[in-house]
Amino acid sequence: MTVLDQLATREKESFQHTVEIFKPFGGIDVVISWCKTEMTKDWRWQVIEMSSDIRPGRYCFYFDSDRDYCAFLLKWQN
């Protein structure tokens, strides 16, 4: 099993930090792109509710690093 396989099957409860955000339709793409370039340790995201033209989507992000978690909160938590 590769490192990518292990991360893909890793349980969300095993991460140290969790944050939920709400983004309008199409807004999550910018967040994901930012995470791919800025995060230094393992992280994962999950769709809780899909966005639509009348309501934002709900997404949970999971982080191992205190630094990544704090950077995410400063950038994306409203």
Order of alpha helices (4+ residues) and beta strands (2+ residues): alpha-beta-alpha-beta-beta-alpha
